Amino acid sequence: MKMISKALTGAAFLALAACGGKGDDAAADNASDMYENQAAVVQDMADNTTNEVRQDQLEDRADALEEKADDVADKIDDSDINAEAVNAQ
């Protein structure tokens, strides 16, 4: 699970770094999508386990990732970055 999380996080940061020419809305969407995808993977893992305690833990983790998706998107939007201006330099 930790390996999947690290891999998805790394891939998301690479995607964000490569989003040249996009404004903060696109960056916020990309970051939010990354966390939502992680949440979906964790929720699938919860659905496939037979251990109720582990299932609850995984569902809590999926919920936390969905909240993180919203928080990250809000922070990026609030930062008012202008990726187009930064990439033009």
Secondary structure by P-SEA (a helix, b strand, c coil): caaaaaaaaaaaaaaaaacccccaaaaaaaaaaaaaaaaaaaaaaaaacccaaaaaaaaaaaaaaaaaaaaaaaaaaaacccaaaaaac
